[in-house]
Amino acid sequence: MSTQTSNSSETTAGHSTPNPVKVTTQTVVEMKQRGEKISMLTAYDFTMARIIDTAGIDVILVGDSASNVMAGNETTVPITLDHMIYHTQCVVRGVDRALVIADMPFMSYQVTPKEALTNAGRLMKEAGAHAVKLEGGRSITDTVKKIVDAGIPVMGHLGLTPQSIYQFGTYKVRAKEQAEADQLLEDAQKLQEAGVFALVLEKIPSTLAAQVTKQLHIPTIGIGAGQECDGQVLVVHDMLGMNKNFSPRFLRRYADVESVMTEAVQEYVEDVKNKDFPNENEQYA
């Protein structure tokens, strides 16, 4: 696979970017090789995807975190494959350049490799995803290999794996003990051998993330894993300050959208109540 260049301008619902240079799975591998950091954010709908794609993001993850930020669930466990297909369809329509990766939700790939392949195929065919992401280590390598062998790119995910929260019982940093750290290093190598093109490292010690990054020829994408990873990912609602109740150490807020939106809605309510909206210029004769 090589970096592709669109031959013409594509327009979707007012979104037009002439001749965008598409980011592919091979692109992010090449970025690691030349030492260029990879930027990644989540998105779950057309409008957000259009904005962050236009802003120049490299990779968009349609995360199962939609279960939390879009549906209000406590964990990522409840979201279904059909939900993920819907969110991915919305995101893909808003993207001209970024690589779009869809999370495979809980129990969509854990039963059998054959079922996992079928479900990954739905995310590619029905939703238009460019790749899928799976959580787990050695226990899923056969599944990863089957999906990759079918021509579907796979991103791995180690460290804190939110789909396993009921097994972990906590969102604390993973792999602080040597035994778990050694297992993570082995799992990372096994996933690379199984064919993943990149690997998310979530909430692990920065020294361990640096070791994994150096060990692998595929890129690592960190979230709470330090600056030595080949790229970084955040949930877009968190980095935009749309959820002030979530404040982990690794999160940097780049905006205070919650306050801006609250003030705007309050001003609108006041204008409606005071009959200041609509005014003469905002109505038809």
N, C-alpha and C positions, 0 to 999 in steps of 0.2 A: 504494500500500500504506500502511496506517495501523497504529498501535499497536492491538493487539487485547487485549481483556480476556475471560478465560474466564468462562463463566456458572455454572460449578459446580466443586466440588472434584474433583480427579482423583487417584486412588490407584493406584500401581504398586508392587507388591511391598513394601508398607509405607511407601511414599513418598507423603505427602499434603501438598499446599500449597493451601489454599482460595483460589480466585479469583486466581491469579497474573496479574500484568500481563506479558504476553508481550513479549519484546524481539524486534523485527523489523529487517530491513535499513533500513527507514525510521527506526526508532528511533535507530540509531547515527548516521545522517546528521543527525537533529535534535539529538543530543547535541553534535555538533561545532558546529552553528549556535549553540547556547546556551552553548558553552564548558565543557561537562561532560565530564570525562575518561572514557574507555571502558576497562573492565577485561576482560581476556581471558586465559584459561588453556587448556592442552590437557587432554584426557581421552580415555581409550581403553576404559573399561569402565563398567558400570552403577553400581557402588558409588562410584567416584571422581566420576563425573558427578553423582550424587545429592548428595554432600557439597558439592561446590563450587557447584552450582546453589542449594542451600539456603542457602549462605553469602552469596549475592548477586552472584555473577559475572554480568557482562553477556553475554559471548560465550564459547562453548566451541568450541575448534578440535579436531576429531578429526584430529590431524596425522599426516603420513606419518612423523613422528618415532617413531611406534609401531614402526617398523622397528628403531630403536635401543633404546628403553627397554623395549619389550615382547618383541621377538624377539631382541635381542642382536646385530643386524647392525652392521657398521662404519659404513654409510651408509644413507640413505633409499631408495636405488635398488632394492633387492630386493623391497620390499613391493608386493603386487599389488592390483588393483582389488577382487578378491573379499575380500582381507584387510581393505581399507578399508571395504567394505560391512559386513562382520561387526562391526568395531569401532564403526562409526557406529550400527548397529542397537542395540548395547549401550548406547551413550551416550544416544541419544534416549529409551530407556525410562526413564532416570534423571532426565530433565529436565522441569521444569514451566515454567520462566521463560526461561532463557537462549536466545539465538540459537545454533544448532548449525551449524557450518560444517565441511565435510569436504574434506580435501585430495584433489585428483586426483593419483594417484601417477605416477611416471615412466613415460612411453610410453603413458599412457592418453589423452593429448590432443595429443601432438606430431606424430602421423602425418597426419591430415586433420581439418578442422573437423567433418565429418560423423561420423567415429568419436568425436571428442571429445564431441559432442552426445549420442550414444548412451550413452557412459560416464557423462557428467554426469547423464543421465536415470536411469540405474541407481542412482546415489547418492541421487537424490531419491525415486524410486519404491520401490526395494527397501530402502534404508537409512533413509529418512525424514529425510535432511538438509534443512536450511532454505536452504542455499546451498553453493557449492563454491568452492575456492580453487585458482588456477593460478599457477605461477611463470613469469616471463618478461616481456619488454617488447614492442617493436614486432612481433616475429616471431609473436606469438600474438594480435594484435588482431583478425584476421579470425575466429579461433576464439572469442574472447571474445564478439564481436558475434553470432555464430551462436547461441551458448548463451544469451546474454541475450535475443535476439529470440525464443527459444523459451519464455521465461518463467522461466528459471532464474537466480537472482541469482549473481553472480560477484565474488569478492574477488581482487584482484591481489597480486603479491608481487615486489618488486624489491630490489636490493642483493645481498647474499649469498643465492644460491638453491641450497640444498643438493643438489637433484637434479642440478645441473651441477658437482658437486664434482670429477669427473674431468676436466672441461674447465678449471676454475679451478686445480685442483691444490693448493689451500690454503683454509683457513677464515679467512684474514686479512680485515681490514676492506676493503670494496670502495669504489670511487668516490673515492679520495683524490686521484687525478690529475684535472685539469680536464676532460680529454676524456671520461673515463668519467662524471664528474659531470654534464657537459652532456648526455650521452646518457641518463642516468637521469632527468634533468628532462624531457627530451623524451618518454621512454617513459612516465613517469607521466602526462603530459598526454594521450598517445595512448590509454592504458588508460582514462582517465576518459572520453574521447570515445567509446571502444568500449562503455562502459556499466558498468564495474565500480562497485560501490557503496562500496567501501573498498579500502585498499591497505596491505599489510604492507611495512614498510621494515626490512630486517635488516642489521645490522652495517655501517652507513655513518656518516660524520662527522655529528655532531649539527647542525652549521651547515647542511649539505646537507639533512638531514631537516627542519629548520625551514623551509628555503626551499621544499621540496616541499609541506609542510603548508600554508604560506601561499598557495601557487600554486593548490592544488586546493580545490574545494568539497565533495569527498568526504573522509571521515575517513581519517587515516593511523594505523596501529597499529605502534608501534616495538618492536624487540627489538635492543638494542644500538645504538639510533639517537637516544638523548637524550630529554630531557624535553619538548621542544616538540611532539612528536607528539601527536595527538588521543587516543591510548590506548596501552596497553602490553600485551605478551603474553609469557608465559614458559611453558616446559615444566613441568608441575605436579610431576613427579618431581624436577626440579632445584630449584625454589623450596622444596620440602618437605624438601630435604636427603636424598633417597633415593639419590643418586648423588654421592658425595664426590669421585670421580675427575674430574668435569667442573666446572671453576672459571673460566669466562670472566669478564672484567672487568665485564660488564653484569649478571651474576647476583647477586641478593640472596637469600640463604637465609632463609626465614621460620620454619624448624623444622629439627630434627635427627632426622628420622624413622628414618634408618638406624640410629642409635645406640639409639633407643627400641625398635625392632623387634628388634635384635640382643640387647639385654638381656632383653627379654620372652621370646624363644625360648630363651636360655640358662637363664633361671629355670624355664621349663617343662621343659626337658630335665633339669635338676637335680631338680625335684619328681618327675618320672616315675621317674628312677633311684633316688631315695630313698624311693619309695613314698608320697610325700606327696600325690600326685594320682592318682586322685581320693580325696577324703576321704569320711567317712560321709554328709555332706550333699550330696555330688555323685554319689551312686549310688542305685539303686532297690532297695527291699526285695523 
